[in-house]
């Protein structure tokens, strides 16, 4: 497993509450949900190495 690091994030209360609700809906911890969302954003942006690096329109073009 990759080395895990921690960092502080400042976020407005409404966004935090909405992400907490989303995490609960998907049976994840808040931290797990934030990590999941960041990984998905990295995949869509083509910044995550691997075969699923580009997600979007057919042909690998991002939406």
MOPAC internal coordinates of N, CA, C and O (Angstrom, degrees):
PM7 1SCF
backbone

  N    0.0000 0     0.00 0     0.00 0    0    0    0
  C    1.4511 1     0.00 0     0.00 0    1    0    0
  C    1.5267 1   108.98 1     0.00 0    2    1    0
  O    1.2310 1   120.72 1   -34.37 1    3    2    1
  N    1.3044 1   116.22 1   145.63 1    3    2    1
  C    1.4662 1   121.62 1   179.85 1    5    3    2
  C    1.5255 1   110.68 1   -67.10 1    6    5    3
  O    1.2310 1   121.53 1   -26.78 1    7    6    5
  N    1.3107 1   114.67 1   153.22 1    7    6    5
  C    1.4620 1   120.21 1   176.41 1    9    7    6
  C    1.5207 1   109.45 1   -61.01 1   10    9    7
  O    1.2310 1   120.54 1   -41.95 1   11   10    9
  N    1.3175 1   116.57 1   138.05 1   11   10    9
  C    1.4536 1   121.18 1  -179.68 1   13   11   10
  C    1.5252 1   108.96 1  -103.94 1   14   13   11
  O    1.2310 1   121.18 1   -43.16 1   15   14   13
  N    1.3115 1   115.35 1   136.84 1   15   14   13
  C    1.4546 1   121.76 1   178.49 1   17   15   14
  C    1.5206 1   108.18 1  -125.63 1   18   17   15
  O    1.2310 1   121.02 1   -24.70 1   19   18   17
  N    1.3010 1   115.65 1   155.30 1   19   18   17
  C    1.4616 1   119.41 1   177.36 1   21   19   18
  C    1.5163 1   109.45 1  -117.43 1   22   21   19
  O    1.2310 1   121.10 1   -24.55 1   23   22   21
  N    1.3439 1   115.50 1   155.45 1   23   22   21
  C    1.4569 1   121.03 1   176.50 1   25   23   22
  C    1.5262 1   108.28 1  -154.66 1   26   25   23
  O    1.2310 1   121.28 1   -21.50 1   27   26   25
  N    1.2994 1   115.16 1   158.50 1   27   26   25
  C    1.4526 1   122.42 1   179.68 1   29   27   26
  C    1.5215 1   108.90 1   -91.00 1   30   29   27
  O    1.2310 1   120.64 1   -40.91 1   31   30   29
  N    1.3179 1   116.38 1   139.09 1   31   30   29
  C    1.4586 1   120.14 1   176.37 1   33   31   30
  C    1.5209 1   108.69 1  -128.60 1   34   33   31
  O    1.2310 1   121.03 1   -44.22 1   35   34   33
  N    1.3109 1   115.64 1   135.78 1   35   34   33
  C    1.4629 1   121.09 1   173.82 1   37   35   34
  C    1.5247 1   107.03 1  -100.48 1   38   37   35
  O    1.2310 1   120.94 1   -49.96 1   39   38   37
  N    1.3196 1   115.81 1   130.04 1   39   38   37
  C    1.4610 1   121.11 1  -174.85 1   41   39   38
  C    1.5260 1   108.43 1  -146.76 1   42   41   39
  O    1.2310 1   120.39 1   -34.61 1   43   42   41
  N    1.3174 1   116.86 1   145.39 1   43   42   41
  C    1.4633 1   118.05 1  -179.21 1   45   43   42
  C    1.5352 1   109.89 1   -69.48 1   46   45   43
  O    1.2310 1   121.23 1   -26.09 1   47   46   45
  N    1.3153 1   115.26 1   153.91 1   47   46   45
  C    1.4642 1   121.98 1  -172.79 1   49   47   46
  C    1.5287 1   112.76 1   -60.06 1   50   49   47
  O    1.2310 1   120.33 1   138.72 1   51   50   49
  N    1.3188 1   116.98 1   -41.28 1   51   50   49
  C    1.4663 1   119.32 1  -178.42 1   53   51   50
  C    1.5254 1   111.51 1   -63.87 1   54   53   51
  O    1.2310 1   120.53 1   134.81 1   55   54   53
  N    1.3309 1   116.58 1   -45.19 1   55   54   53
  C    1.4625 1   119.80 1   179.28 1   57   55   54
  C    1.5265 1   110.58 1   -62.16 1   58   57   55
  O    1.2310 1   120.46 1   136.61 1   59   58   57
  N    1.3201 1   116.73 1   -43.39 1   59   58   57
  C    1.4683 1   120.38 1   178.73 1   61   59   58
  C    1.5243 1   110.66 1   -60.37 1   62   61   59
  O    1.2310 1   120.01 1   134.30 1   63   62   61
  N    1.3231 1   117.58 1   -45.70 1   63   62   61
  C    1.4637 1   120.74 1   179.76 1   65   63   62
  C    1.5279 1   111.41 1   -61.40 1   66   65   63
  O    1.2310 1   120.52 1   138.04 1   67   66   65
  N    1.3358 1   116.62 1   -41.96 1   67   66   65
  C    1.4662 1   119.95 1  -179.83 1   69   67   66
  C    1.5253 1   111.73 1   -66.49 1   70   69   67
  O    1.2310 1   120.05 1   140.28 1   71   70   69
  N    1.3258 1   117.50 1   -39.72 1   71   70   69
  C    1.4686 1   120.21 1   178.53 1   73   71   70
  C    1.5297 1   110.01 1   -68.81 1   74   73   71
  O    1.2310 1   119.79 1   143.48 1   75   74   73
  N    1.3355 1   118.01 1   -36.52 1   75   74   73
  C    1.4753 1   120.83 1   175.56 1   77   75   74
  C    1.5239 1   110.72 1   -61.22 1   78   77   75
  O    1.2310 1   120.39 1   134.58 1   79   78   77
  N    1.3300 1   116.86 1   -45.42 1   79   78   77
  C    1.4702 1   120.57 1   178.40 1   81   79   78
  C    1.5264 1   110.93 1   -61.10 1   82   81   79
  O    1.2310 1   120.73 1   136.44 1   83   82   81
  N    1.3357 1   116.21 1   -43.56 1   83   82   81
  C    1.4587 1   121.48 1   179.31 1   85   83   82
  C    1.5285 1   109.96 1   -61.30 1   86   85   83
  O    1.2310 1   120.65 1   136.10 1   87   86   85
  N    1.3244 1   116.36 1   -43.90 1   87   86   85
  C    1.4639 1   120.74 1   178.50 1   89   87   86
  C    1.5284 1   110.51 1   -60.28 1   90   89   87
  O    1.2310 1   120.49 1   135.35 1   91   90   89
  N    1.3154 1   116.66 1   -44.65 1   91   90   89
  C    1.4686 1   120.40 1   178.28 1   93   91   90
  C    1.5229 1   111.11 1   -60.35 1   94   93   91
  O    1.2310 1   120.49 1   137.16 1   95   94   93
  N    1.3268 1   116.67 1   -42.84 1   95   94   93
  C    1.4668 1   121.39 1   180.00 1   97   95   94
  C    1.5255 1   111.88 1   -60.64 1   98   97   95
  O    1.2310 1   120.46 1   147.66 1   99   98   97
  N    1.3282 1   116.73 1   -32.34 1   99   98   97
  C    1.4672 1   121.27 1  -176.99 1  101   99   98
  C    1.5256 1   112.48 1  -103.50 1  102  101   99
  O    1.2310 1   120.85 1  -165.83 1  103  102  101
  N    1.3424 1   115.98 1    14.17 1  103  102  101
  C    1.4678 1   122.84 1   176.89 1  105  103  102
  C    1.5208 1   112.51 1    55.57 1  106  105  103
  O    1.2310 1   120.88 1  -137.55 1  107  106  105
  N    1.3336 1   115.93 1    42.45 1  107  106  105
  C    1.4619 1   122.25 1   176.30 1  109  107  106
  C    1.5197 1   108.84 1  -119.56 1  110  109  107
  O    1.2310 1   121.03 1   -21.38 1  111  110  109
  N    1.3201 1   115.63 1   158.62 1  111  110  109
  C    1.4588 1   119.69 1   169.85 1  113  111  110
  C    1.5264 1   107.66 1   -74.14 1  114  113  111
  O    1.2310 1   120.77 1   -15.62 1  115  114  113
  N    1.3080 1   116.13 1   164.38 1  115  114  113
  C    1.4629 1   119.72 1   176.26 1  117  115  114
  C    1.5227 1   109.96 1   -59.16 1  118  117  115
  O    1.2310 1   120.31 1   134.38 1  119  118  117
  N    1.3245 1   117.01 1   -45.62 1  119  118  117
  C    1.4618 1   121.03 1   178.87 1  121  119  118
  C    1.5311 1   110.81 1   -60.56 1  122  121  119
  O    1.2310 1   120.52 1   135.50 1  123  122  121
  N    1.3265 1   116.61 1   -44.50 1  123  122  121
  C    1.4601 1   120.62 1   178.80 1  125  123  122
  C    1.5136 1   112.50 1   -61.60 1  126  125  123
  O    1.2310 1   120.48 1   142.24 1  127  126  125
  N    1.3330 1   116.69 1   -37.76 1  127  126  125
  C    1.4635 1   120.59 1   179.17 1  129  127  126
  C    1.5237 1   110.93 1   -67.14 1  130  129  127
  O    1.2310 1   120.57 1   137.07 1  131  130  129
  N    1.3258 1   116.51 1   -42.93 1  131  130  129
  C    1.4662 1   119.93 1   179.30 1  133  131  130
  C    1.5251 1   109.87 1   -62.78 1  134  133  131
  O    1.2310 1   120.04 1   136.15 1  135  134  133
  N    1.3368 1   117.52 1   -43.85 1  135  134  133
  C    1.4673 1   120.49 1   177.49 1  137  135  134
  C    1.5255 1   110.96 1   -60.93 1  138  137  135
  O    1.2310 1   120.42 1   136.34 1  139  138  137
  N    1.3388 1   116.80 1   -43.66 1  139  138  137
  C    1.4590 1   121.55 1   179.04 1  141  139  138
  C    1.5316 1   110.93 1   -59.66 1  142  141  139
  O    1.2310 1   120.51 1   133.11 1  143  142  141
  N    1.3286 1   116.63 1   -46.89 1  143  142  141
  C    1.4678 1   120.68 1  -178.97 1  145  143  142
  C    1.5238 1   111.34 1   -63.88 1  146  145  143
  O    1.2310 1   120.27 1   139.99 1  147  146  145
  N    1.3115 1   117.10 1   -40.01 1  147  146  145
  C    1.4679 1   120.21 1   178.18 1  149  147  146
  C    1.5290 1   111.10 1   -65.15 1  150  149  147
  O    1.2310 1   120.08 1   136.09 1  151  150  149
  N    1.3383 1   117.45 1   -43.91 1  151  150  149
  C    1.4757 1   120.24 1   178.11 1  153  151  150
  C    1.5230 1   111.37 1   -61.24 1  154  153  151
  O    1.2310 1   120.57 1   136.72 1  155  154  153
  N    1.3399 1   116.52 1   -43.28 1  155  154  153
  C    1.4692 1   119.99 1   179.08 1  157  155  154
  C    1.5288 1   111.22 1   -62.81 1  158  157  155
  O    1.2310 1   120.01 1   139.03 1  159  158  157
  N    1.3145 1   117.60 1   -40.97 1  159  158  157
  C    1.4644 1   121.22 1   177.88 1  161  159  158
  C    1.5245 1   110.48 1   -64.38 1  162  161  159
  O    1.2310 1   120.14 1   140.32 1  163  162  161
  N    1.3271 1   117.34 1   -39.68 1  163  162  161
  C    1.4663 1   121.00 1   177.74 1  165  163  162
  C    1.5328 1   110.97 1   -64.23 1  166  165  163
  O    1.2310 1   120.29 1   139.48 1  167  166  165
  N    1.3334 1   117.04 1   -40.52 1  167  166  165
  C    1.4734 1   120.66 1   177.28 1  169  167  166
  C    1.5218 1   110.36 1   -61.45 1  170  169  167
  O    1.2310 1   120.34 1   130.82 1  171  170  169
  N    1.3269 1   116.95 1   -49.18 1  171  170  169
  C    1.4693 1   121.16 1  -177.78 1  173  171  170
  C    1.5190 1   112.21 1   -62.10 1  174  173  171
  O    1.2310 1   120.70 1   147.88 1  175  174  173
  N    1.3212 1   116.27 1   -32.12 1  175  174  173
  C    1.4648 1   120.79 1  -179.45 1  177  175  174
  C    1.5237 1   112.20 1   -84.45 1  178  177  175
  O    1.2310 1   120.45 1   177.03 1  179  178  177
  N    1.3483 1   116.75 1    -2.97 1  179  178  177
  C    1.4573 1   120.29 1  -179.57 1  181  179  178
  C    1.5165 1   112.86 1    72.31 1  182  181  179
  O    1.2310 1   119.99 1  -155.23 1  183  182  181
  N    1.3164 1   117.63 1    24.77 1  183  182  181
  C    1.4645 1   121.68 1  -177.41 1  185  183  182
  C    1.5158 1   112.83 1  -104.99 1  186  185  183
  O    1.2310 1   119.68 1   177.82 1  187  186  185
  N    1.3232 1   118.21 1    -2.18 1  187  186  185
  C    1.4562 1   121.94 1   178.43 1  189  187  186
  C    1.5172 1   108.37 1  -102.42 1  190  189  187
  O    1.2310 1   119.97 1   -59.54 1  191  190  189
  N    1.3258 1   117.65 1   120.46 1  191  190  189
  C    1.4685 1   119.09 1  -178.80 1  193  191  190
  C    1.5302 1   111.76 1   -63.60 1  194  193  191
  O    1.2310 1   120.98 1   -29.93 1  195  194  193
  N    1.2955 1   115.74 1   150.07 1  195  194  193
  C    1.4581 1   120.59 1   176.80 1  197  195  194
  C    1.5112 1   111.65 1   126.85 1  198  197  195
  O    1.2310 1   120.60 1    -6.81 1  199  198  197
  N    1.3539 1   116.45 1   173.19 1  199  198  197
  C    1.4604 1   121.16 1  -175.28 1  201  199  198
  C    1.5207 1   113.73 1   -66.27 1  202  201  199
  O    1.2310 1   119.34 1   153.14 1  203  202  201
  N    1.3333 1   118.87 1   -26.86 1  203  202  201
  C    1.4621 1   120.74 1  -178.28 1  205  203  202
  C    1.5229 1   110.97 1   -98.54 1  206  205  203
  O    1.2310 1   120.59 1  -149.48 1  207  206  205
  N    1.3151 1   116.47 1    30.52 1  207  206  205
  C    1.4617 1   120.37 1  -174.86 1  209  207  206
  C    1.5233 1   112.52 1   -66.69 1  210  209  207
  O    1.2310 1   119.81 1   145.54 1  211  210  209
  N    1.3246 1   117.96 1   -34.46 1  211  210  209
  C    1.4675 1   121.17 1  -179.70 1  213  211  210
  C    1.5215 1   109.42 1  -108.08 1  214  213  211
  O    1.2310 1   120.45 1   -56.63 1  215  214  213
  N    1.2989 1   116.75 1   123.37 1  215  214  213
  C    1.4563 1   122.08 1   175.59 1  217  215  214
  C    1.5159 1   106.65 1  -122.51 1  218  217  215
  O    1.2310 1   120.50 1   -42.43 1  219  218  217
  N    1.2968 1   116.66 1   137.57 1  219  218  217
  C    1.4658 1   118.70 1   179.37 1  221  219  218
  C    1.5039 1   110.59 1   155.12 1  222  221  219
  O    1.2310 1   120.68 1    44.69 1  223  222  221
  N    1.3263 1   116.31 1  -135.31 1  223  222  221
  C    1.4632 1   122.00 1  -178.27 1  225  223  222
  C    1.5239 1   109.89 1   -69.72 1  226  225  223
  O    1.2310 1   120.34 1   -25.14 1  227  226  225
  N    1.3387 1   116.95 1   154.86 1  227  226  225
  C    1.4616 1   120.05 1   175.31 1  229  227  226
  C    1.5197 1   110.41 1   -53.52 1  230  229  227
  O    1.2310 1   120.56 1   -35.48 1  231  230  229
  N    1.3120 1   116.54 1   144.52 1  231  230  229
  C    1.4525 1   120.81 1  -178.26 1  233  231  230
  C    1.5185 1   112.87 1    91.34 1  234  233  231
  O    1.2310 1   120.96 1  -176.66 1  235  234  233
  N    1.3325 1   115.78 1     3.34 1  235  234  233
  C    1.4508 1   119.76 1   175.90 1  237  235  234
  C    1.5111 1   115.64 1    85.43 1  238  237  235
  O    1.2310 1   120.25 1  -178.49 1  239  238  237
  N    1.3480 1   117.13 1     1.51 1  239  238  237
  C    1.4525 1   119.25 1   179.31 1  241  239  238
  C    1.5167 1   109.45 1   -76.49 1  242  241  239
  O    1.2310 1   119.81 1   -47.13 1  243  242  241
  N    1.3308 1   117.97 1   132.87 1  243  242  241
  C    1.4593 1   119.75 1   178.07 1  245  243  242
  C    1.5102 1   111.36 1   -68.02 1  246  245  243
  O    1.2310 1   120.32 1   -27.24 1  247  246  245
  N    1.3304 1   116.99 1   152.76 1  247  246  245
  C    1.4608 1   121.44 1   178.61 1  249  247  246
  C    1.5019 1   111.22 1   -71.94 1  250  249  247
  O    1.2310 1   120.10 1   180.00 1  251  250  249

